């Protein structure tokens, strides 16, 4: 088995695998792979000159506790059935993680088909999206001066400012590249007849946007709204988003939308809990522990030192060890510390992004820590809702 970076000469093999593994139409497969070749870094595993497995990562920036991190969004993980369970994905992940670190990426995210599968490579459950089917009749009527402005020829410039405001509000959210806007968000796909794009304005200010398409309900003369993407700058914008959905009450049954798990959907639609029909996890990993720590947002009112020891299965579980001094809002490397924090990379990643607190990890038996620094670590890595909206 040989693992190497993919090239344009691999296009036919990659299209074939994506079409088979993701059940894509030919044109969508070709579009997907051409975007990967143009804008992403990727690897293939081959035997005897035949490519059997592939993956790539998409460049992003990510908000972690109000600081931007260079993040690699993993996508396109495919392996042909005859080559599975032979370690091809593992070897590609090793090569890819080394490449991420060399390119300056600090963190990585992915959407798993099965979370347990990716946990063995060090990715951790970090974020949960509630996939809601909301009957338009359940949406509360919103009074007050919203304008709904349809954009017939949309570009990223129409929505980018709102999306940046949204990403800066939610811990874990991603700041998109122009490529991702054009090739993913605004690409309708062969099965989508038309995307509808709206800006939502209040008191002369753009406060939200939404991109959606209609989906016919099988065997019925009715449609649902399927929300491809949305963003808002505040709750006034969120109100406007649902106010737009309400205007469809004579033609649409349900609005299908993914929402962050802390989003108070019942404020807008007091629907039954059964309307929330899917919780999709997103996974997260710190791929460069030392530099991610040095880039982290530091509280200004705590001072302590500790030695962080982290094991990573993509490094043969070799224990990475770094000692840090935190003081007056700054962090630096020191030679050693008597205070130890020892855990696996997936446990550390959950704490780093705010999914789990140090007290959670202690309860789960996932960490060894010097008792003297527990309260400082709890302040240093605050628990916070994580919302990774983009699906790679």
C-alpha positions, 0 to 999 in steps of 0.5 A: 500500500502506498499513500500519496497526495492526490493529483489531477490524474486521479480525477476519474478514480476519485469521481468513481469512488465518490459516486459509488460511496456517496450515491451521487449523480455523475455531474455532482460527483465531477463537481465535488472532485473538481472543487477538491482538486482546485481548492483542497489538500488530499491523499489517496491510498493505492495498491499496484497503481490502483487507487482504492481510498481517498480523503481531503480537507477544506480550509477554514477558520474556526471560532474557539472562545472568540479567537480564530483558529486555522481549521481543516474540515475533513471531507471526501473520505471514501474507500471501495468495499474490496479494500476496506478493513486494511488500514488505508484510512488510518495511513491516510489520516497519519499523512494528512495530519502531518500535512495539516501541521506543516501547513499551519492548521491547529484544529480539524473537524469532520461530519462522521457517518459513525462517530465511534469509527473516527474516535479511534483516530482521535476525533471527539464528539464536539457539537450537536445539530438538532435537525428540526421539522417544524410545521409552519402553522406552529411558528409564532406570528411575528409583528414588526417591520421586516422586509424580505428581499429575494436575491435572484443572482446571489453571490457570497458578498450578499451574505458574507457579513451576516455569516461572519457575525453569526460565526463570531457569536457561536463557539466552534462555528466556521468562517468560510472561504469564497470557494466553500460558498460557491462550490458547496453552499450555492451549488444546487446539485442535480436533484435540486431544481432551484435555490431561493435566497433571501436577505431579511432586513429590519429597520433598514439593516440586514439582520439575517439571510436564508437559502432554501429549496422546496422538496415535494412530499411523496404521494402528496400535493404538498412541499416542505422547505428544506433550509440549505443555509442561514445566518443571523446577527442577533435574535431580531434576525432569528425572529425575522428568519422564522417570520419569513417561514411563516409567510409560506403557511398557505403553500408549505407544510414543514420547514426542515432546518438544522439548529444549534442545540442551545437554540430556543426553537420553542420561542419561535415554534412551540412544537412537539419534541417529536418534531426534532427528528435527528441529532447530527454530531460534528467531531473535532480534534486539536491536530497541533497541540503545542501551537493550539495552546500558544494560540488559545484565548487566555484569561487575564486573572489567573496564574499557574503552570502545568505540564500537558501530556497528550497521547494521539493514536495518529502518532502511535500513541506517543505522549506529547509533553509540553510545559506551560506558564500562564500569567497576566493573560499570556501563555509561554513554554517553560522547561518543566512543571510539577503539575501534570495534566495527562489525557488522550487527544480526544478528551483534550479536544473536547475540553479545549473546544468547551464540550466537556469540563475538566470535572467531566473528564475527571468523572469519566476517568479520562484524565490524570491531574494534579489536584492543585491545578483543577480549579485553574484548568476549569477556568482556563478551559471553560465549558461552552456550547459548541456549534459547528454549522457547516457540513463538510 
